Amino acid sequence: MTGPQRQGPQERLGSLGPIVFYFDFISPFAYVGSVAIERLGARLGRAVEWRPVLIGVTILKIMGMRPLREIPLKGPYLARDLERLAQWFEVAVRPHGLGTVNPVMASRAYLWLVDNAPDRAKPFAQEVFARLWTRGIDIGGIEAVVDCARQVGADGAAVRAHLDDDGAREGLRRSVEQAVSLGVFGVPSFIADGELFWGNDHLWMLEHWLRTGSFAPGSG
Amino acid sequence: MTGPQRQGPQERLGSLGPIVFYFDFISPFAYVGSVAIERLGARLGRAVEWRPVLIGVTILKIMGMRPLREIPLKGPYLARDLERLAQWFEVAVRPHGLGTVNPVMASRAYLWLVDNAPDRAKPFAQEVFARLWTRGIDIGGIEAVVDCARQVGADGAAVRAHLDDDGAREGLRRSVEQAVSLGVFGVPSFIADGELFWGNDHLWMLEHWLRTGSFAPGSG
């Protein structure tokens, strides 16, 4: 079926920007999404650009909401949905018992690496995610963040030196602000070819969109 | 791939109950789901049993939440997501400008029909949904409800006579209470073979579950 929104691959080649992936280290759904979206990008030959947001610290306040896992009825559902999604996307996730984990330092370090050692940035974020969500190790403290940086071959001392300076604070603030201005309200979120998708349960729709430029079934 | 949760079709035949579909007439997502789940049921040879809940009146209060469409950032996202999902599931939806629509009378009528004219119950609910979400006609009032009943060949006078009696009130209260006890917190929700799924964006997962008894990819 060919709908009015359908574009041929040729017409779309000119606009193949990256898939932008919004994450918060504290979300196990974002961890699942981080693995799934890299596989999807690889399948389609599309780059994936990672951008940190702060759901708990900032975005839920804008929305006037509590953390989803604390909401009656929704919390238990999400716990089960995480298990199912992790199985579907073949990502090992182990809920940790750490209580509140602070993602701010790790997010600042990620942004510093993007600017100063770009080939180490994504491996660093993947290391942070895996420590927290497969090994249950707190990644909130400065030592943990520096250790993750070293683990992926980045300059730990340089990361440490910039975790608390104005540029790092400002960079993270801007990252969150820009995400919000684009409508991001949860993680994982994905923006690609002008559309925002929230949640791993929308990845099938994102893939269809990227393949066909349409939301109609059967096109492409 | 065969995972530990995998069951053969033979083992599962004994437990093929209906897919239970939870709806609230006021939700356009539930309308899309009502069409999509009947098609899915037909594809898989599974009956679909419809059960009304009252999201706005009851369930959001339990959750301590506002209506999702009123939440900053999430509201605009949901409006766009409705368009995309309607396109994907090929369901015409036209947002109405009616303000608050009260689903209570129509839900009571539906339950009365389930008990007293079961072959008219689902056509009635489909008529209510279509009036509201394709033609933008308010279905909250008693006259509208009776008219929908007549439209599908039910006894309008009998429906009218029972809209406000104790049995009707109690039946709807029980329907909501039972849904909540099973973890339902939004519409559309679907329960089948022991699993709860929320949202049309989970229908692919429900279908995979029904076909394979597993959440692992590639099984079945």
Interface residues (C-beta under 8 A of the other chain):
Chain A: G3 I59 I62 M63 G64 M65 R66 I71 P72 L73 K74 P76 Y77 R80 D81 E83 R84 Q87 W88 F89 E90 V180 G183 V184 F185 G186 E195 L196 W198 G199 D201 H202 W204 M205 H208 S214 F215 A216 P217
Chain B: G3 I59 I62 M63 G64 M65 R66 I71 P72 L73 K74 P76 Y77 R80 E83 R84 Q87 W88 F89 E90 V180 G183 V184 F185 G186 E195 L196 W198 G199 D201 H202 W204 M205 H208 S214 F215 A216 P217
